[in-house]
Amino acid sequence: MFSSRVSSDLTPNRLSAAIARLRQARVEIDDLTESNPTRVGVSYPGRLLDALASPAGLVYSPQPFGIPAARDAVVGDFRRRGMTVPRDRVVLTASTSEAYSLLFKLLCNPGDEVLVPVPSYPLFDYLATLDVVQVRTYRLDHHGEWSLDMDGLKRATTERTRAVIVVNPNNPTGSYLKCPELGALAAHCKAHGLALIGDEVFAEYVLDADLPRTCSVLAQRQALTFGLGGLSKGLGLPQLKLGWLVAGGPDDLVKPALERLELICDTYLSVATPVQKALPSLLADGAAIRTQIRDRVTRNYRALLTAAPRCPSVDVLPAEGGWSAVLQVPAMQSEESLVLQLLEQDHVLVHPGYFFDFPREAFLVLSLLPHPDVFDRGVSRVLARIEAAE
Ligand SMILES: Cc1ncc(COP(=O)(O)O)c(C=O)c1O
């Protein structure tokens, strides 16, 4: 009766089952996988949501790409970051996940392929499968710093490839795309008629300001490009359900892309009016939230760098940006068994590297968002467990 877009095996994995058991027993867990900014003690301006109650939100005048004032606010936000984007290339969406779905509908027929990085964001498989699109992977390699395996990406490109996705900075490696990498990618996309999709939701969370990095995929002009962002990460407001995609590249590609995208967006009209009306004031008043989150992830990353040398077999991989950190740990047992032990015996939750398709074991992924007390206690328990196993 049901389509194969959703797997018929919906049993929870061992980690989810263990978490559910502990939560039912009311065991307190130091959750170092927490990526929800509304649950980590960030203080949100008291009157931030007043703008959602404006009577202007009572009038429904649907526009496929969003109301002009809201799109102008996105233009203004790019200007704040030193970038110029024209309003007619800005498309509002309900989330970045929805932006992916719109782009897959625009670019791919059933069975077509998109290239995604590994290790990276685990949702790509689900997002693509729901739109009947196939995912093929290209590697990010770590040798002191992360770099894109351009030869592997070229080999992974087939007749059916329609787009290359980059996450900049990447989740969970925290690595930014470097300028020469962006140039090579754009040239490859141009040569093969592929779109370049840049997920830039973490772009403003720079952990290492000294490293050379690109600011946006929209800076290149050769290939049809889409830059994705939104309130979820940009302002720590995932519950408001407002994101955007911005088209870039040559006019003769952008124009037909936007004409088709307009029809797709018009079919759903998924972004609520009150949040669009409120967007200018949310972007202005929400800057303080972004600052708090930036301070939090920077503080926790530094605390991790300070704590880790106590356990010399643990390596903190250098992170340049984003909300997570990666630990390389001795592969004396499987990642799954280590993570289950940490959860069940030490009551600290971390993600195993295989959740993000690390090519080998053993890696642990930690969110840098938790409250410092939780973060420091959790890190200390992780290091103690690894020390004890040596
Ligand atoms: C790389 C990346 N892109 C997109 C998203 C989802 O963003 P949104 O809430 O706008 O769908 C996430 C969420 O964790 C993410 O890590």
The ligand as an SDF file (V2000), in Angstrom:
LIG
                    3D

 16 16  0  0  0  0  0  0  0  0999 V2000
   23.8710   21.4290    7.3760 C   0  0  0  0  0  0  0  0  0  0  0  0
   22.4290   21.6220    7.7430 C   0  0  0  0  0  0  0  0  0  0  0  0
   21.5760   22.0930    6.8230 N   0  0  0  0  0  0  0  0  0  0  0  0
   20.2740   22.2930    7.1250 C   0  0  0  0  0  0  0  0  0  0  0  0
   19.7770   22.0220    8.3780 C   0  0  0  0  0  0  0  0  0  0  0  0
   18.2990   22.2170    8.6640 C   0  0  0  0  0  0  0  0  0  0  0  0
   17.9480   23.5290    8.6940 O   0  0  0  0  0  0  0  0  0  0  0  0
   16.3830   23.9420    8.7370 P   0  0  0  0  0  0  0  0  0  0  0  0
   15.9710   23.8950   10.1610 O   0  0  0  0  0  0  0  0  0  0  0  0
   16.3780   25.3030    8.1380 O   0  0  0  0  0  0  0  0  0  0  0  0
   15.6370   22.9320    7.8810 O   0  0  0  0  0  0  0  0  0  0  0  0
   20.6330   21.5310    9.3620 C   0  0  0  0  0  0  0  0  0  0  0  0
   20.1060   21.2010   10.7050 C   0  0  0  0  0  0  0  0  0  0  0  0
   20.7930   20.6870   11.5630 O   0  0  0  0  0  0  0  0  0  0  0  0
   21.9930   21.3200    9.0330 C   0  0  0  0  0  0  0  0  0  0  0  0
   22.8560   20.8190    9.9490 O   0  0  0  0  0  0  0  0  0  0  0  0
  1  2  1  0
  2  3  1  0
  2 15  2  0
  3  4  2  0
  4  5  1  0
  5  6  1  0
  5 12  2  0
  6  7  1  0
  7  8  1  0
  8  9  2  0
  8 10  1  0
  8 11  1  0
 12 13  1  0
 12 15  1  0
 13 14  2  0
 15 16  1  0
M  END
$$$$
